[in-house]
């Protein structure tokens, strides 16, 4: 395995996998298992925050304790890993199969956190994927079931549509420190609009969703129903919505603590 090679197959499958395309989901997990994956090491030059309780002193992969969970960040390239952290990290290059053999029970994996396309792997998914390619069908079936029986059909909001809502969201986000990005799209069925989806990417320990809900409620009186999506917890909907950014906080976020904010994702049903 070339030390600085990129997992091209994983990156190629990522966008359509997050949109619920079954063949892409299969390709994604196949590429994950094959590797390469860039896995930060437990011990770095500088002390790290949010350190979990490791099961032993010999486990040399970085775990992050966040909101009562421990998550292992992994990346499809060294560039994405260093971009996430802000500075070069000591790391290991592993296949997904090798990584899964090291993950302690109950821990999660986050792939390409803070990238345009990111995915968490839950403990239930990890247990299935430990079986190798034989475990992929069960994981894919679970994901497709969670997608409510079909692929989301999202359309951008036109410049002439929902001006009051878009203006209110942008102004609110610009003056709210913990909002990192706002997304908006219209879910359609057979060409007819069903509802407006609004995604909110919050900073660490932020709690602004209720304020956004009230703002949207006022702006859409008598209009389409809406749903507010927490981009840090709804992995499936957030993956589709990331194509429809309305507002993005341009302030750089390079600290370790800021980097781990996007790790919280869809929980396992198991």
ABEGO torsion letter per residue (X at the ends): XBAABBBAAAAAAAAAAAAGBAAAAAAAAAAAAAOBBBBBBABBABBBBGBBBBABAABBBBBBBBGGBBBBBBBABAAAAAAAAGBBBBBBBBBAAAAAAABBBGBBBBBGBGBABBBBBBAAAAAAAAAEAAAAAAAAAAAAAAAGGBBBBBBBBBAABGAAAAAAAAAAAAABAABABBBBBBBBBGGBBABBBBBBBBBBGBBAAAAAAAAAAAAABGBBBBBBBBAAABAAAAAAAAABBABBBABBBABAAAAAAAABBBBBAX
